[in-house]
Amino acid sequence: MLIERFKLPMLIAAVALLILFTTTQVFANMFGFFSKEEFELSASVEGRLLYEEQPVAGKKVFRKLNYGDDYIDEVTTGTDGRFSFPEKVIKTSKPSNMFDNESVIQHIYTLDENAEEVTIWAVRVFPYEHKDTLTEYLNDLVCDIAHEPQTYDIAAKEDKQHTFAVFTTCKL
C-alpha cells in the first residue's frame, strides 16, 4: 500500500526531471552555451618597425588580443626591423552564444626606454565584422614609432558604410 501511495508522485517527479533535463540541454545547445568552435582572434601579422625611417633591430614587439581573456605573444625584430606573428585561433563557445556581444581588441605595441607602451596598431573588432579588410593591412605593416599614432577610419571592402577605427603609427 505504501508503494501504491508514492507511485504516482514518483512517476510525476521522474517525468518532470526528464523534461527539465532534456529542455535544459536543448536550451543550452540552442543558445550555444556548450558548443565550442574555432574562432580567429587575429590574422597573421607581418610588419617592419622603424624609427625616423631607420629599421629598429632587436626590439621586442608584443601582440595583446583580448576577447574576455588576454592572449599575449612576443617577438623580437630582426636586423631589418621585421617582425611577425602567426594567426591566432582559439576554441570558444562565445561566437555561437547569442548573448555574447564582446569584441576582440587587437593591440600591437613595443616598450620605450621607460617601459611605457608605444602603440603600433590598435583596433576593436566585433566578431561578425568584415575582417578581410584588416587582414590585408596586417600583412604589410610599416610602422615608424618616432611618429605619434593617428586614428584612421578604414572602410570595409565588403561594405563601404562600415568602418574600422584603427589607432596606429603605421602607414596606411
Secondary structure, DSSP 4 states (H G I P E B T S, - for coil): -HHHHHHHHHHHHHHHHHHHHHHHHHHHHHTTSS--EEEEEE--EEEEEEETTEE--S-EEEEEEESSSEEEEEEE--TTSEEEE--EEEEESTTT-TT----EEEEEEEE-TTS-EEEEEEEEE-TTS-THHHHHHHTSEEEETTSPPEEEEEEPSS-TT-EEEEEESB--
